[in-house]
Amino acid sequence: MGFFDKLKRGLSKTKDSFDGQINRVFSSFKKVDEEFLEELEEALIMSDIGMNTSLKIIDNLRKQLKKQNVKDEEEVKNLLREEMKQILDEVDNSLHLQTKPSVILVVGVNGVGKTTSIGKIANRLAKDGKKVVVAAADTFRAAAVEQLEIWAKRAGADIVKRDEGSDPASVVYDAIKITKENDADVLIVDTAGRLHNKKYLMDELNKIQKVINKEMPDASKEVLLVIDGTTGQNAISQVNAFKQEADITGLVLTKLDGTAKGGVVIGIVEENKLPVKFIGIGEQIDDMEVFNSDEFVKAII
């Protein structure tokens, strides 16, 4: 199955919701007037894009419709797609792993699919011919280490783990050593995700980042925040919380196949100026796609 077909299948619930809202507006389309634009604005807000982002899209759309003197329904839809794509393209969503080795630090609250995402990203990198080491630095949950070990094995990645309750920064230190010894390309670091104790989380993340910066000062670094797509607008508050704790370079959106709230992607990017690097659109190990704004917008409208 091709990328676009997988994306369409994975985003089918979002597409049905989005198209339902949008088509309701277009079904009574007679002309491009203020009433039509207000209804379209409401439809975008109801599709989890968010108030501010929806206002921006409609404001820009209004200007383009006037400038180009658009009257045709399909042309309006094309311009709407363009406005959404423009928001997604304002940020660079490519993965920056120029050095050998490079580091991907993965953060996110428990239950968002962090461990699964690491396994799928490791699998993608391995398929690209990269040698991957995974550091199990979420040492507070035995289940997290066991789950990560299963995914790492499936992806053909080496895993560095220690006993439950070990110091996460020491696990990362050991993992960096093994990454260098094994001449690996990428080190992926899992972290604890207990946001209810923000100070503790911040301290642990800081320690881990200090170890990485000291031991791999010249390495390319990505800090990816994993967000559960089913949480809709609540995802935005998670982004805000983690931005205060770590220098987030990009987002991984999971569980988009199980939600009608995929429109939140556009709102998150616009409000935080953070790129989406990967999207999870299924449960299989291959169901983690590099984000493509063009395909995403086509898949939902």
Secondary structure, DSSP 8 states (H G I E B T S, - for coil): --HHHHHHHHTHHHHHHHHHHHHHHHHT--S--HHHHHHHHHHHHHTTS-HHHHHHHHHHHHHHHHHHT---HHHHHHHHHHHHHHHHTTS--S----SSSEEEEEE--TTSSHHHHHHHHHHHHHHTT--EEEEE--TT-HHHHHHHHHHHHHHT-EEE---TT--HHHHHHHHHHHHHHTT-SEEEEE----TTSHHHHHHHHHHHHHHHHHHSTTS-EEEEEEEEGGGTTHHHHHHHHHHTTS---EEEEE-GGG-S-TTHHHHHHHHH---EEEEE-SSSTT-EEE--HHHHHHHH-
